[in-house]
């Protein structure tokens, strides 16, 4: 066989094999956009500790990002974005952002934080820094920029989770639209297909991916609570796949495996705000089998778990010892009490004592 015919034959064999394996790389162009709701966004680094997960919420339901710095003593803090140092400064009772090679921009109030500040990065890149939460001497900041594109007709969004101005596998993503972003893993999924992540350009302008043609099942999230919508990140180490689910969304096609809740938010559609963070607690992983359709169930009936002490005729409960859990064992954190908790001491059906608890 002539050399050129042999080369052509080998190329066809490789092409067919790659096609069957779903390994042909594709690319998606991503454009820079604005994070829709930075004050109620939850990303991987915002869950304060992997071993003791917590979500910080203020009384308005705003999510406190990981980047929450005190300027009480130092008066300044440097934020490094794409290799450039932007300096947060406290000037009396106000804050300012000093731009490299330029002046200082005073931060102006907006709600519980400050108005976003647009930044110019090398390569004519645009970047937004947002400040969703502040106090007298402390300020919270996060990226207000996302990179958005289409994969199989679905929205794929990358988020700069660590606010360093670059997009890597250390950052987070979502398919569709949610309040939550999941850590980037080896694979990602939509309602109709599974893909393998390839390369991500550091400026977030392009991502490569390939198709997955192996076994699949379907996973969805359901929350048994009236007027409550759950947004949650789930992950499977054996499937090397992370995804974001909403309790009002459609089932998502995934690789069979064991999927654990990573973190999430409970959104009240009646109060139109986030009312609690969601962490795993005692929730068991959800098993997805080949060809199966599985629901991860969370929500009510809810129960309170707490430890108490008795001294004389006083019963004491530490607020930090109170846990609110769903029926399946997941834990709800940073929720706010509606009025003072009431307690009843019973014997059978008889109420021996009752009263409202108070701080002190």
N, C-alpha and C positions, 0 to 999 in steps of 0.2 A: 504494500500500500504506500503511495507517495506520502512524503512527509506532511504536506499541507492537508491532505485528506485525513491523516491520522490525528493531527492537531484539531481539526474540525470535529471529528468523531468524539475525541476526548472532551472537547468543550461542550458538545451536546449532552454527553453522559453526565458531566458535572452540573449542567444547567437543569436537567431533568431531576437529578437527585436533590439538588438544592430546592427546586420547586416543590417536590413532594414533602420535603422536610419543613417547608414554609420558611426557609432561611434566606430568601432574597431580601436584601436590605432595601428599604424605602426611606424616604426622608420627608419631613414636614417642615415647612417654613413657619416660623413663629414671629408674631409681631408684638411690640411692646404695648401694654395696656395698663390701665389703672385698676388696682385691687378694689372691687366694688364696695366692700364693707369692712374696712380695716379694724374698726372698733369691735367687731364681733367675729373676727377671724381666729381660728385655732389651728396652729401648725405644730410640727413635732417638737421644736425646742421650747414651746410655750408650756408643755407639760413638764413641770418643774423638776421632776426626778423620775427616771425609769423604775427605780426600786420602790419609791414612795410617791406615786403619781398624784399630782394636784393641779387644779386649774384655778387661776386667780380671776375672780369676777368682782366688779364693784357693785354698788347698790342699784346702778342703772342697767346692769346686765352686760356691761362692757368687759371684754376679755383683756386681761393684763398680759402683755407679751413678756418674754424672758428678759428682753433688754429693758430693765427698769433700774435706773442709776440714781444714786443720791449725790447731789452737788452741795450738800450742807457744809462739808469740810474742804473738799478739793476745789470747788467752784468751777471745775471744767472737766470734760470727758471727751476723749477723741474717738470718733467713729471712723473706722477705715473701710472705705467703699471703693472697690476696683483700684486699690493701691493708693488712694488719696485720703488724706486725713481731714475730716470735717470735725470742728471742735464745738461741742455744746458748752455754752457758758451761762453761768448764773450771774445776773447783774442786779443786785438788790432783790426785789420781789419779782423780777422778770427773767426771761430766758432768751438767749440768742444763739444763732448758729453761724460760726465763722467759716467761710469758704476759703479753700487754698488759693493763695494769690489774690484774694479779694477782700471785701469788707465783711461785716457781720449783718446778718438778717435777723431782725427782732421777731420772735415767735409771737403770733397773735392768737388770742383765745378762740377756741371753737368747741362748744360743748364741754366735755370733761377734759379735753386736751387742748391741742393747738392746731392751727391750720397747717396743711401739708406744705413742704418746701420742695420745689423742683430743683434737681441737681443736673449739671452737665458733666458727663463722664468722658474719658478718652474714647476716640472713635466716633464722636458725635452721638454717643448714646444718651438717652434720656432716662432719668431715674427719679423716683419720688420717695421722699422720706416723710413718714407720717408719725404723729404723736398722739395716740388715742387716750392717754391717761396721764395726769400730773397731780402733784400735791405741792405744798409750800416750797420744798427744797428738792423734790425728786421728779423725774420725768421718764416716761416710757416711750420708746420709739421702735419702729419696725419698718420694713420695706413696704412701700405702697404701690409697688410695680409688679406686674406679672408678664409672662410671655405666653401668648395664646396662639393656637393653631388648630387645624383639623386633622383627625386621624379616622379614616373610615366614616366620615360625615359627622363625627362626634367632636366636641370641644375638648382639647387637651390643653391644660394650663400648668405652667411651671411657676413655682414661687421661690424667691430667694429667702429661704428659711433662716439662714444665719446672717443675713444683711451684710454680706461682704461684697456685693456687686457682681458676683459671678454665679453661673449656674452649673452645678455638678451633681453627682449622685448623692451628695450630702444634703441636698435640698429636698423639696417636697412638690407634690403634684396633685391634680384632681382631673377626673374626666366628668364632663357635665358641669353643673354648678352646685356648690355647697358652701357652707360656712367653714368647712374643715378641709385641710390638706393632709395627705398621707405621705410617709417617707417613700422615696423612690427605691424600688426593688428591681429584681431582674426582669419581671414581667408586669404588664398592666392590662386592664380589661375594660371592655365596654359592654353594653347590654347584648351585643351580638357577636363579639369576637375577642380573642386574646392575642396580645402582641408581646414581643420581647424588646426591651429597651436596648438601643445601641449606643451611639455616641451622642453627647449633648455638647453643643458649642458653648464655650465659656461665656459668650455674650447672650446666650439664650435664643439666638436667631434661628437655630435649626436643631432638630433632633432626628436621629436615624432609628429605625425600628424594623423588625421583621415579623412575619406572621408565625402563628403557632398552630400546628395541625394535629396535636395530640388529643388525648381524652379531655373532656370538659364536663362540667356540671353547672348548676346555677345557684347563686346565693343572693338572698334579699334580706332586708331588715324590717322588722315590725315592732312597733312600740305600743303596748297596751296602756294607753293613757289618753283621756279625752283632751283634745286641743293641744297635744304635745307632739312636736315633730323632732325626731332624733337625727342628728348629723354625726356620723361616726366613721373613724378609720379602723379598718380591719387588716390583719396581716397573716400570712401563712409562710412559715419558714421552710416547710417541706416543698411547697409549691413555688417558693421564691416570688411571691406575688402579694402586693399591697393594693388596697383600693379604698375608696370612700363610698359609703352607702347612706342613703336617707330613708327614713321609715315611710316616706310618701313616694319613693321612687320605684322603678321597675327592677326585676331581677337582673343580675349581672352574670354574664358567662365567665366562669373561672376555671382554673386548673383544679382537679380534685385534690383535697388536702384538709388539714385542720386549720381553721381560721379563728384567730383570737381577736377580741376587742382590744384596740390600742388606746384609744381615747375618743372623746366626742363631746357634743353640746346638746342640751335639751332646750328647744326653742318653743316658747308659748305663742301660739297663733292668736290667742285672745288678747294677751298683754303686749304682743308684738315685740318681744325681747327675749334674750337668752336668760333662762331662769336657773340653770345649773350646768356644771361640767359633769361629764360621765367618764369614769375610770373603771378598769376591769373588776375590782373587788374579788368576789368569788365566782364570777361568771365563767362557766366552762367553755372551752373552744367549741365552735360549730363545725361538724364534720360534713364535708361535701363529697359525694361519691360520683363516680362516672355515670353520666346521664341523669343524675338526680337533680331535684330542685329543692333547696333547703332554705328555711327561714331562720335567721338568728332572732330569737325572741327576747325582748327586754320590756321594761315598764312594770305596771302594777299587776296585782296589788302590792303596794309599797309597805315597807316595815322599818321601824326604827330599832337600831341596836345601840345599847349604851351600858356603861358600868356606873354603879352608884355607891355612895357611902351613906351610912345612917349614924347620926350622933344625937342621942336623946330622941326628941320628936321631930328632928329635921332630916330630910332626905336630900342629899347633895349629888348633883350630876354635873360633871365637867363638860362644858360645851365641846371641847376637843374630842371627847370620848363618844359623842353622838354620831352615829352613822346612819344615813338613809340609803336603803338598798331596795332594788327591784326584786320582783318575784324570782328571777333567775339568778340573782346574786350580784349583779352589777351595782356599783356604788355611785351615788350622786353627791357632788361636792360643790362647795361655795354657794349653796342655796340659801335663801333668806327666809326666816320665819315670818309667817303672817300672824302677828300677835304673839302673845306669850304662850308657850307650850302648857298644856294641861295634863295632869297626871291623876290616875285613879288607882287606889289600892283595893283590890277585890278579894273575896273569898267565895269561890263558886260564882253564883249570880249576884251575890250581895256586894254592894259598894261600901267598904269600911271607911274610906276617907277619900276626899277629892279636893283639888285646888289648882291654882295656876302657879307656874314656876316664875321666879324672878331672878335677875342677876344680883350677885353679891355673896 
